[in-house]
Amino acid sequence: IISRPDISTAVLYKKAEKIEDWEIVVVKEFRSASVSDDGFVMELPGGSSKKSNKSPTETIVSEIEEEIGLSIRSWRFHLHFVRQMVSTMSIHFSYVFSVELSDSEMDFVKSQRDKVLGVEADTERIYIEVWKYSDIMKSDAMDWTMIGMINQVMFEKS
């Protein structure tokens, strides 16, 4: 069993007429343990804090700014649930938040697509992508924990 600090994760989305066309912000991040051909994983933006006194909401606010480049006020983050990630191998939990982005915020996110983001000192290499919900569901690029988080938010917000 693996232990690590709990994480805060966010589903950043833009609604469309049909739920399958909703746009969701995804990060492509290098992880040496990845089984993908290029060493990258597709996941929701988020992470943990080395500061034990930092709240999950404070953590997600700083992670979104660090990974996406968006400064979003804490009151806009809706907490959906807190669950253990992979109970058969890990004891950490994920706080899953969501924020509906404005047109200008989504345009900004899309403008960051070719930039390398993340904390260089932590060897983070992050690229932003925006996927339609239907494309996420058709692809095998994301693991089941990320799919479950997205589906829970989509279920509650639709």
VENNORSUL-V462719 format. One record per residue. RES is the residue in one small letter. PSI is psi in degrees with one decimal (999 if undefined). NEAR is the number of other C-alpha atoms within 12 Angstrom. Layout:
# VENNORSUL-V462719
res->{RES RES}
psi->{PSI PSI}
near->{NEAR NEAR}
This chain:
# VENNORSUL-V462719
res->{i i s r p d i s t a v l y k k a e k i e d w e i v v v k e f r s a s v s d d g f v m e l p g g s s k k s n k s p t e t i v s e i e e e i g l s i r s w r f h l h f v r q m v s t m s i h f s y v f s v e l s d s e m d f v k s q r d k v l g v e a d t e r i y i e v w k y s d i m k s d a m d w t m i g m i n q v m f e k s}
psi->{135.3 141.8 142.4 167.5 149.0 155.3 157.6 130.3 148.3 137.8 105.8 121.5 161.6 121.9 153.7 175.3 -45.2 140.9 -34.4 -16.9 -0.1 140.5 136.9 134.6 128.7 145.5 141.1 112.9 138.0 129.3 119.2 -23.5 2.3 146.7 5.7 160.8 -32.8 0.2 6.9 149.3 149.4 124.2 171.6 150.3 146.1 -172.8 -163.5 172.8 143.9 -12.5 115.6 -18.7 3.7 128.9 160.3 -37.6 -43.7 -37.2 -46.9 -36.6 -47.1 -35.2 -40.0 -40.1 -40.7 -44.6 -29.5 -28.0 9.0 135.3 106.6 129.1 144.7 -33.3 -15.3 -16.1 121.0 121.8 122.7 -49.1 165.9 120.9 155.2 141.6 -72.1 92.7 -21.8 -12.7 -6.1 144.9 9.2 159.5 159.3 130.8 118.7 118.9 167.1 156.2 130.0 120.5 148.8 168.7 -43.9 -35.1 -42.7 -37.7 -40.9 -47.0 -46.6 -30.4 -15.4 2.1 -42.1 5.7 147.0 123.5 -179.2 179.7 108.9 -37.1 -26.1 10.5 30.9 131.7 107.9 136.1 140.3 139.4 153.3 122.2 147.2 147.6 -43.2 -35.8 -36.9 -44.2 -25.9 -19.5 156.6 19.6 -23.7 149.9 170.9 -31.2 -40.7 -42.0 -43.0 -41.4 -45.8 -46.9 -38.7 -45.0 -46.4 -39.8 -44.5 -31.5 -13.5 999}
near->{11 14 16 19 25 30 34 40 46 48 44 46 38 33 25 20 10 14 23 23 21 31 34 43 43 39 45 35 34 25 21 15 12 18 16 18 12 15 17 22 29 35 39 46 48 40 37 30 23 15 12 14 12 19 20 34 33 30 36 43 36 30 34 39 24 29 39 42 29 31 23 28 18 24 15 20 29 28 26 26 23 21 24 24 31 19 15 11 13 17 18 23 26 36 34 38 41 39 37 28 29 19 15 13 22 30 19 21 35 27 18 23 24 17 20 23 31 28 19 12 8 13 14 22 26 36 32 36 35 35 34 26 31 21 20 30 24 13 15 16 28 29 22 19 23 31 29 25 35 41 26 23 30 32 15 17 22 19}
